[in-house]
Amino acid sequence: MRCMNIGELGRLTGTSTKAIRYYEEIGVLREPERSANGYRTYELETVDRLRFVKDAQLTGLSLAEITTILDQRGKGESTCEHVMSLLDHHLHELDSRIKALKNTRTRLVTIVERARQLDPSECLDPNRCQTIVPQDSIGEPAHTAMAGVHKTPKEHAHAH
């Protein structure tokens, strides 16, 4: 059985030695055997396990979720249903984040378009930039949106 040190394992998997030690610490990787001089020695199967961890992370799975999968596999249990459940959950979360990001983008486009119509010399409130208005004002004409915002005669710098 071929063994390797932590540096070689890192090179083969594209993983830093610090990350490998962390994975050992939290139980994602089994603690390796030690050579006579105290260095970690890893079996070839660790390469496959570490590659799986990295592939699973790319799907959005957390290290805790990956650990549950590896623990089940270690007990000889099937993991397909468990993995599908986790992936379905992550897909739903991703869809929710995408929806929120699209809403944020729409709001930002509206703000930018509105801001291009503003006159910086009219930006008199020392506590806010006239470009950023309350969310419920989005979509109103620029002169109307700022009507309810308190203005003081004290001017402040405003750059576009």
C-alpha positions in Angstrom: 0.0 0.0 0.0 1.5 3.3 -1.1 1.6 6.1 1.5 2.3 9.8 1.1 3.0 12.8 3.2 0.7 15.8 3.7 2.4 17.9 1.1 2.0 15.2 -1.6 -1.7 14.7 -0.6 -2.2 18.5 -1.0 -0.5 18.6 -4.4 -2.6 15.6 -5.7 -5.8 17.1 -4.6 -5.2 20.9 -4.8 -5.8 21.3 -1.1 -3.6 23.3 1.3 -1.9 21.5 4.1 -3.7 23.8 6.5 -7.1 22.7 5.1 -6.1 19.0 5.3 -5.2 19.5 9.0 -8.5 21.3 9.6 -10.5 18.5 7.9 -8.7 16.0 10.2 -9.5 18.2 13.2 -13.3 18.3 12.4 -13.5 14.6 11.4 -14.0 15.0 7.6 -10.7 13.1 7.2 -9.6 10.3 9.4 -6.5 11.0 11.5 -3.6 9.6 9.6 -1.0 7.2 10.8 2.3 8.7 11.8 5.7 7.7 10.5 8.6 7.0 12.9 9.6 10.6 12.7 6.1 11.8 13.6 5.0 12.9 10.1 1.5 12.2 8.9 1.3 9.4 6.3 -1.8 9.1 4.2 -3.1 6.1 2.3 -4.0 6.4 -1.4 -7.7 6.2 -0.5 -7.4 9.6 1.2 -6.9 11.2 -2.2 -10.4 9.9 -3.3 -12.0 10.9 -0.1 -10.5 14.4 -0.2 -11.5 14.8 -3.9 -15.1 13.8 -2.9 -15.1 16.4 -0.2 -14.0 19.1 -2.6 -16.6 18.0 -5.2 -19.3 17.9 -2.6 -18.4 21.5 -1.5 -18.8 22.7 -5.1 -22.4 21.6 -4.9 -22.9 23.8 -1.9 -22.8 21.2 0.7 -21.3 22.2 4.0 -18.5 20.3 5.7 -21.0 19.1 8.4 -23.3 17.8 5.7 -20.4 16.1 3.9 -19.4 14.5 7.2 -22.8 13.0 7.6 -22.5 11.5 4.1 -19.1 10.1 4.8 -20.2 8.7 8.2 -23.1 6.9 6.5 -20.8 5.5 3.8 -18.4 4.4 6.5 -21.1 2.4 8.1 -21.9 0.8 4.8 -25.2 2.6 4.5 -26.7 3.9 1.2 -26.5 7.7 1.0 -28.3 8.5 -2.2 -31.6 9.5 -0.6 -29.8 11.6 2.0 -27.7 13.3 -0.6 -30.7 14.0 -2.8 -32.5 15.5 0.1 -29.5 17.8 0.9 -29.1 18.8 -2.8 -32.8 19.5 -3.1 -32.6 21.8 0.0 -29.6 23.6 -1.4 -31.3 24.0 -4.8 -34.3 25.6 -3.1 -32.0 27.9 -1.1 -30.1 28.8 -4.3 -33.3 29.6 -6.2 -34.4 31.9 -3.3 -31.1 33.7 -3.3 -31.3 34.1 -7.1 -34.7 35.6 -6.8 -33.5 38.0 -4.0 -30.5 39.0 -6.2 -32.8 39.7 -9.2 -35.0 41.9 -7.0 -31.9 43.7 -5.7 -30.7 44.2 -9.3 -34.0 45.6 -10.4 -34.0 48.0 -7.5 -30.4 49.1 -8.2 -31.2 49.7 -11.9 -34.1 51.9 -10.9 -32.0 53.8 -8.4 -29.2 54.4 -10.9 -31.6 55.6 -13.6 -33.2 57.9 -11.1 -29.9 59.2 -9.8 -28.8 60.2 -13.3 -31.7 62.8 -13.2 -30.6 64.3 -9.9 -28.9 67.6 -9.4 -26.0 67.3 -6.9 -26.5 70.9 -5.8 -29.8 69.9 -4.3 -28.3 67.3 -2.1 -28.5 69.2 1.2 -29.3 66.6 3.9 -26.1 65.9 5.9 -27.4 62.5 6.9 -28.0 60.9 3.5 -27.2 61.1 -0.1 -30.2 62.0 -2.3 -29.3 59.0 -4.5 -30.3 56.5 -1.8 -34.0 57.0 -1.0 -36.4 54.9 1.2 -37.3 51.7 -0.5 -41.0 52.7 -0.7 -39.9 55.8 -2.8 -38.4 53.7 -5.6 -40.2 54.2 -8.8 -41.3 57.7 -8.0 -39.9 60.6 -10.0 -36.7 62.0 -8.5 -38.2 65.3 -7.3 -41.1 63.5 -5.6 -39.0 60.8 -3.9 -36.9 63.3 -2.0 -39.9 65.5 -1.0 -40.3 63.7 2.3 -36.6 63.5 3.2 -35.6 66.2 5.7 -33.2 68.7 4.2 -31.1 71.2 6.0 -29.3 74.2 4.5 -26.0 72.7 5.5 -24.4 71.4 2.3 -22.3 68.3 2.0 -20.1 66.8 -0.6 -21.7 64.7 -3.2 -19.9 62.9 -6.0 -21.4 60.8 -8.8 
